[in-house]
Amino acid sequence: MSLAERWVVLGVGTVRATWFTELARWSTAGVVPVEFVKCVSVDEVAARLRSGRTFSALLADARTPGLDRDLLAEASARGCAPVVVGDDTARWRDDAVAALPADFDRTQVLAALRQHARTVDEVSGPRAVDDGTRPGPWRGRLVGIVGGHGCGSSTLAMAVAQGLGRDPRRRSNIALVDLALDGHLGVLHDAREVVPALQELVEAHRGRPPGPTEIRSMLFANPARGYDLLLGLRRHHDWTTLRPKAVTAALQGLVQAYGLVVADADADVEGEERTGPVDVEERNLLARTVAAHADVIVAVGRPGVVGVHRLARAITDLLHAGVPGERVQPVVVGGPRRRRERAEVTAALGHLTVVPDGGRACASPTYVAARHRVDRLIHDGLPLPEALGRPAVRAIEAALERLEPRSDTHLAPVIAAPGTVGHWSPAEETAG
């Protein structure tokens, strides 16, 4: 054992975890070069990780109540190597850097720390920052349908899912998911049951992710329209129960289980970087997750002065949030039939949309004509008219063929490294 070796280790375990007591005794006696900081709950672990002090590693008992992938991911992002201890560690193999048996000895814990954790001297130096840009194991494609209240985005999402499902290659492999805070897909499908829904799917992904069969069992089949439906939040304020990593894992699981997922989401993607309060970013978690991972995002709007202005603002927000312009497809529902009037709407939309510096403008809008008796078809649970979603489906299929699958995470939060936030200029110091 080198005298220069020393680690600062966080620990959280259950009441009957003998390793917890043993490691504390070894630390006190100086048998292992570890400063062991004991925590009584995962909430205390999270608070210590955010306190500003840097830790070498986190040792967490696999049976600890509340332990989930978000906590392990936060520890890893802050330079604290997450290690899971216990007999049931297989469920955390994708989130922890190492696993130790419940009866580990001093040699085993030192080997894990030497391989995965940094010593005190290394911790005090520059930290590597996880910027969230590592590609994930995404399979299949994700299409986001976003729009404000009353613009017809939910109905269009149903028509798009139905239209994409008519391709024989995608038969029984289309999922329509409700990710809006005030979702209406349950009402539009006359869903008499409210469980399972989005919350149950996200909760199932807080630990070991379920398999495709289990994921499919949480959706309701709609043979008449050719897709499966995932119900959304039961109440608006239920967004407070969602965790970022679990939501991303749930969406990834859906894409892997189905191959093509159509997500009906809100157009509000504002986050902490533009508004300041982190609670705004947490409230918009579902929309921001779709924006970060969707291969194509359909921004839905209505014609008219207010409708075009709202659509332009939604597109601007998506572009400034980091969504590439080539992945944004505007759709105007109930637009004019005449070419001259459509050209006027297209010109107005291009004039009002603000493209960020160095960015690319989105595609020209697609126009979907209004259809009569759609409410009656929805009421009776019958298939929607093919003409309702055909223009949008064609634009989406063309974009999916043209663009590579997307696996980046532009909207993931980034931990600021010390010294990178900025400083006062000499003029500001003099003025102060």
N, C-alpha and C positions, 0 to 999 in steps of 0.2 A: 504493500500500500504506500503510495507516494504521499509525502507530507503536503504537497501542493494541491492534492485533491480535496475538494470540499464542495458539497452540494446543499442547496436550500430546497427542501422538499415539502410540498403540501400533501396532506393526507386526509382522507375522509373514509369512514368505514361504519359498519354496523356495530351494534352493542357486543355481539358475540364474536367479532373478528379478532382472533388471537394475534394475527400478524400486526395489527394496529398497536397493541400493547408491546409486543416484542420489539418493533422498530423504534418505538419511543424509548424503551429501556436501552437498546443498543446506542441510540443517539446520545442519551444522557451519560452513559458510561464511557463514551468515546470509542466504542468498539468499531463503529463505522463513521466516516467523516461526513456526517449528515446533520444539518440543522432541521429537525422535523417539526413542522408547524401543523398541529392537529386541528381539524375542523369538525364540527358536530353535524353539519348539514351541507348540502350542495349550495344552498344560498350563501353560506359563509365562504365557501370556496369561490363562488362568483364574486363576492364582495372583495376578497383578498386579491383576486386576479386583477380587479379594476382599481386597486388601491394605489397603483403606481410602483409598488415594489415588484421586482422581477424574481421569479422562482425558477429553479432548475427543472423540476418535474412535479407531476401530480400523480400520486398513488391513490387510486379509487377502488374500493371494494365493488365487485360486480353486482352485489345485491343491495347497494345503497339506494334507498328510496329517492326518486327524483333524478337519478343519474340518466343523462341522455346525451345524444350526439352533439347537441348545441354546446353543452358545457365542455365536452372534450375538444370540440372544434375551437372554442374560445381560448382554452388553455394552449392549444397548439399555435393559434395565431399570435398569442402573447409570448411565445418563446418558451413555454412551459410544457415539457414533453409529457403527454398523458399515458400513463401505464395502468392497466386494469389488473386487479388481483382477485383470484378466486377460481372456483372450478367451472363456472359458467361464463367464460370469457369469449367464447366463439362469436357471440352476438355483437361484440365490439371490435372485431378484428379489422374492420375498415376505418375505424375512428381512432383507435389507440395505436401508439407506436410499438408497444410491447405488452406482453401478458405474463404474469407471474402466478404460480400456484399459491393457494392459501397458506401453505406451510413452507414458504420459501425461506432459505437460509441467507446468511450474510454474503456468501459468495455470489448467489444468484441476483440479489438486489444490487450489489456493486457492479456486476457484469452488465445489468440493464442500464444503470446510470452511466457507466463509461461509454456504452454504445450509443445511447439516445439522448442523454441530457448533457447540459453544459455546466462546468464548474463555476464557482463564484467568480473567479477571475475572468472567465469567458462571458459570464452574465453581465459583468460591469462594463464590458466593451460594447461596440456597436451591435445592435440586434438585427437579425434577419426579419424582414417584415413579410407576412403572407398577404399579398395583394389580391388574392382571390381570382387570379387570372389563369390558374391551372385548368386545363380542359378536363371535363368530367366524362364519365363513360355513358354518354347519351346515345340512345339508339332510337330509331324511328324519327318522326317529325312532329313538331308542335306548332299549331296555328293559333294565334291570339286574335280574338274579336273584341275590340274595345270601343266604347262610346258612352255618351252621357245618357241621362234618363230621358226616355221618350223618343229616342232616335231610331229605335227598331233594331238595336244591336243583338238582343237576345233572340228575336225571331230570325234574324239573318244567320246567327250562329246555328240555329236548328236547321235552316235551309242548307247551309254550307256543309254541316255534318252529314245530312241526308244526301246531298249531291256528291260529296267525296266518297261516301259509302257505296255508291252505285258502281264504282269501279270494281270488277270482280277480284282484282288483286287485294283489295282492302275489305272484302266481305267479312263481317264479324270481327273486324279489327279497327273499328272507329269508336272513340270515346268522346262524349260531349260532357264537359265539366263546368260547373257553375262556380266561378271564383270572384263574383261580384259581392261587395259588402251587403247590398240589398238585392240579392239574386231573385229572379223570377222564374227560373227554369222549372222549379218544382211545381209552381202554380200552372205554368204553361203545359206541363205534362200531367196535370191532375194527379200528382203524387200523393197517395193517401198515407204513406209511411214517411217518416222523417229520419229514420235510422236504418242502415248506416248512411253517413254523409261525409262531407269534407273533413269535419273534425275527427271522426273516427279513423279516416284514412291517414291524416297527419299524425294522430296519436300513435298509430301502429308503426309509423316510421321514426319515432323518437329513439327507438332502440334498433334491434336487428331488423332490417327491412323484410317485409313479407314477400312471398313469392308471387308470380303472376296469377296463379289460380286464386289465391287469397285476395289479391287486389281486385280481380274481376268479380269476386263474390260481393264486393261492396258497392257495385254499380247495378242499376236496374236496366234490364234489357228492354229495348223498344224495337221489336221485329218489324213493325209497320214502317218505320223510318230508317231502319238499318244501322242503328248505333246503340251503344250503352250510355246511360246517363248517371253521372255522379251529382248528387244533390249538394247544394251549397250550405252556407251558414244558416242556422235556424233563427238567429237573431243578429242584428247589426253589430252589437257590441261583443259578439263571440270572437272577433278578431283578436281580442286580448289573450286568448288561450293558445294562439298559434306561435310557433317558434321558427325562426328563419331556416335553420338547417333541416328541420323536419319537413317544412313546406317544400323546400327544394328537393329533398329525397322523395317525398310523395309524388311530386310532379315527374321526377325522373322515373319512378316506379311505374307510373301510368304510361309513360312513353315506351318503356321497355315492354310492358304487358300488352299494349295494343298496337303499337307501330305508328299510329297517327292519332293525335289528340287535338280536339278543338276546344279552346278555353274561352269562355265568356267572362270578360273581366272589365273593371272600371278603367277609365282613361286617365285617372289621377295617379301619376307616378312621382310626385314630389317627394323629396327626401331631405335628410338632414343637411346635405351640402347646399341646398337652395333656401331652405326655410329656417334652419337652426334647430328647432325642437326635434329630438329624436322620436318623440311619440307620433309625429306626423309620418315619419318613415315606417314605423311599426304598423300604423293603421293602413298604410298603402302597401303592405308587404306582399299581398297576393298579386296586385297589379304590377309591382316592380319585379317580382319573380318571373311573371310571364314576359315582361318587357326584356328581361335579361337573357331569357333562354329561347324565346319563340323564333322559329325559322322565318315565319312571315307574320306580320301584325297588320290586321285589317282595321283601319280607323274609320268608324262609321259616323256619318252625319246626315243632316237633312238639307234640302235646298232652302233658299231664302237668306235674308240678311243675317239673322241670328244663327241659323243653322250652319252657314258657311263659316261664320266667325268662330263658332264653337269647334268645328272640325279643324280649322287652321290652328287654333290654339292647342288642340289635342295633339296634332302632328308636331307642332313646335316643341311641346313638352317631351314627346317621345325622342325627338332628335337631340334635344339638349340633355336628355338622360343617358345618351350614349347608344341609342338604337341606330344602326346604320340605315341611311336613307333608302338603300335598295331593298331593304326588308320591310318597308312600310308601304302598304297599299291602301290608299283612300277609296272609300265607297260611299256614294251619295244615294240614299234610299228615297224613292219617290221623286227622283229628279226629272227635269223637263225632257221631253222627247225630241224636240227640235235641236238640230246640231248647233245652230247659232246660240240658242239659250244655254246649251251645255258648254259651249266655248266660253261664254261669259262667266259661268260658274267656275270653270277650270282656271281662267285668268284671275278671277278674284281670289281663288284659293292659293294660287301661286304667289300672288301679291301679298297676301296676309301671312303666309307661312314664313317664319324666321329660321333660316338655316344657320347653324353655328359655324364659326370660322373653321375652314378646312373640311367641313362636312359636305355631304351630297344631298341634293334634293330628292324627295320621294317620287314615285311614279305618278303618272297622270291618273286622275280619279276614274273609277269604274262606276257606271250608273245602273241602278237597279230600279226598274219601274214598279210603281205601286200595284198591288194585286188585291182584287176584291174578294171578299168572303174568306180571307185568311183566318180571321177570328173564329169563324164557324168550323173550319177544318181543325184548328187547334182545339176547340171545344170538344169535337167528336173524336179526337185522337187519330185523325187520318193523315196520310202523307201530305206534305206541302207541295204546291205546284213546282215542278222542276224549273220553270222559268223564273221563279222567285230568287233562287240562288245561283242559277247558271252563270251569269256574268261574273260574279265574285268567285265561283268555283274555277272558272277558266283562268282568271287572273292568278289565283292561288296556285293552281297546278303548274302554270307557266313559271311562277317564281320558285316553286319547290324544285323543278327540274333545272332551273338556272343556277340556284344558289346551293352551296355546300351546307350540310347540317351544321347548326350552330351549337357550340359547346362552351362559349365564354361566359363570364359572369361580370359584366361591366358594372352592375349595380350593387355588387357585394360590398359591404362596409370594409374599410381599410383602416388598420391600426397605424396611427402616426408614429413614426420613429422619432426618438429624442433629437431635437435640433432641426427638425424639418418643418416645424409649424411657422417659423418666421421670427422677426425681431423688429424692434422699433428703429426707425431711420434716425439719423442725427438731427434732422429738422424737427421730427416729432418729439425727440427727447428734449430739445431746446424749448419747444413750445410748451411741453408739459412742465 
